[in-house]
Amino acid sequence: MQIVSLGPVVVSGPSGTGKSTLLNRLFAAHPNSFGFSISHTTRKPRPGEQDGVNYHFVDRETILQGIANGEFIESAEFSGNMYGTSIKAVRDVQKTGKICMLDIDMQGVKSVKKTDLNARFLFIAPPSLEALEQRLRGRGTETEESAQLRLAAATEELAYAAVPGHYDLVIVNDDLDEAYRKLETFIFKEE
Ligand SMILES: Nc1ncnc2c1ncn2[C@@H]1O[C@H](COP(=O)(O)OP(=O)(O)OP(=O)(O)O)[C@@H](O)[C@H]1O
């Protein structure tokens, strides 16, 4: 199988739709084809972590300046630390000849669209909002409040994905094997 394009592949879809399930299977089946961008973080390195390997360890000022300069695809704050993915980090993966997979939300999708990264956009949709709710609850990771927040965000994400041109392909993750085959075909073509 041959890679369709060396541009990054943006994978998006509501929380609980099955992105991690599908991507983990893809990485296991093709261990040498994918590379991961190195994120920036303001958190301190843990023992054994190396700057430029696990993360780019930077101060808050550096990330904020980078965001202001439009150098970041996405950024977020978790437990008092900032995290972000820079456009350069994605390009660095591309230089290695591997595909950078970006599992990002709708805001991230919109900011990648403003770059010249030549990305391809894939949306993983649930068969229905009811099925999504079942999966989210079935995973056992959500409180009632976080499940409600994720479902509300899902409605917005599905509306954005329904607009022609926003995504190159929408895969409905109903039967997992079938969804996986479509994902594989989106990334690789038969030689
Ligand atoms: N095709 C499928 N049919 C039924 N259940 C599925 C299917 N795909 C995934 N699941 C289950 O749905 C749950 C959510 O999947 P997963 O954690 O991969 O979602 P996600 O999109 O990565 O979510 P998040 O964005 O929150 O990380 C998991 O329990 C997973 O086993």
The ligand as an SDF file (V2000), in Angstrom:
LIG
                    3D

 31 33  0  0  0  0  0  0  0  0999 V2000
  -18.0280    1.2110   15.8450 N   0  0  0  0  0  0  0  0  0  0  0  0
  -18.2260    1.1920   17.1740 C   0  0  0  0  0  0  0  0  0  0  0  0
  -19.3040    0.5650   17.6730 N   0  0  0  0  0  0  0  0  0  0  0  0
  -19.5340    0.5600   19.0130 C   0  0  0  0  0  0  0  0  0  0  0  0
  -18.7340    1.1270   19.9600 N   0  0  0  0  0  0  0  0  0  0  0  0
  -17.6330    1.7660   19.5150 C   0  0  0  0  0  0  0  0  0  0  0  0
  -17.3120    1.8400   18.1080 C   0  0  0  0  0  0  0  0  0  0  0  0
  -16.1640    2.5530   17.9810 N   0  0  0  0  0  0  0  0  0  0  0  0
  -15.7790    2.8930   19.2410 C   0  0  0  0  0  0  0  0  0  0  0  0
  -16.6490    2.4250   20.1620 N   0  0  0  0  0  0  0  0  0  0  0  0
  -16.5970    2.6190   21.6320 C   0  0  0  0  0  0  0  0  0  0  0  0
  -17.0430    3.9460   21.9070 O   0  0  0  0  0  0  0  0  0  0  0  0
  -16.3090    4.5080   23.0220 C   0  0  0  0  0  0  0  0  0  0  0  0
  -15.6710    5.8230   22.6030 C   0  0  0  0  0  0  0  0  0  0  0  0
  -14.6120    5.5730   21.6780 O   0  0  0  0  0  0  0  0  0  0  0  0
  -13.2340    6.4170   21.7040 P   0  0  0  0  0  0  0  0  0  0  0  0
  -12.7390    6.5450   23.1020 O   0  0  0  0  0  0  0  0  0  0  0  0
  -12.3480    5.8080   20.6730 O   0  0  0  0  0  0  0  0  0  0  0  0
  -13.7940    7.8540   21.2070 O   0  0  0  0  0  0  0  0  0  0  0  0
  -13.0010    9.1950   20.8430 P   0  0  0  0  0  0  0  0  0  0  0  0
  -13.6880    9.7430   19.6380 O   0  0  0  0  0  0  0  0  0  0  0  0
  -11.5550    8.9460   20.7520 O   0  0  0  0  0  0  0  0  0  0  0  0
  -13.3350   10.1140   22.1010 O   0  0  0  0  0  0  0  0  0  0  0  0
  -12.4990   11.4010   22.7020 P   0  0  0  0  0  0  0  0  0  0  0  0
  -12.5700   12.4740   21.6640 O   0  0  0  0  0  0  0  0  0  0  0  0
  -13.2910   11.7430   23.9460 O   0  0  0  0  0  0  0  0  0  0  0  0
  -11.1110   10.9230   23.0040 O   0  0  0  0  0  0  0  0  0  0  0  0
  -15.2810    3.4560   23.4490 C   0  0  0  0  0  0  0  0  0  0  0  0
  -15.7850    2.7930   24.5800 O   0  0  0  0  0  0  0  0  0  0  0  0
  -15.1850    2.5320   22.2230 C   0  0  0  0  0  0  0  0  0  0  0  0
  -14.8590    1.2190   22.5940 O   0  0  0  0  0  0  0  0  0  0  0  0
  1  2  1  0
  2  3  1  0
  2  7  2  0
  3  4  2  0
  4  5  1  0
  5  6  2  0
  6  7  1  0
  6 10  1  0
  7  8  1  0
  8  9  2  0
  9 10  1  0
 10 11  1  0
 11 12  1  0
 11 30  1  0
 12 13  1  0
 13 14  1  0
 13 28  1  0
 14 15  1  0
 15 16  1  0
 16 17  2  0
 16 18  1  0
 16 19  1  0
 19 20  1  0
 20 21  2  0
 20 22  1  0
 20 23  1  0
 23 24  1  0
 24 25  2  0
 24 26  1  0
 24 27  1  0
 28 29  1  0
 28 30  1  0
 30 31  1  0
M  END
$$$$
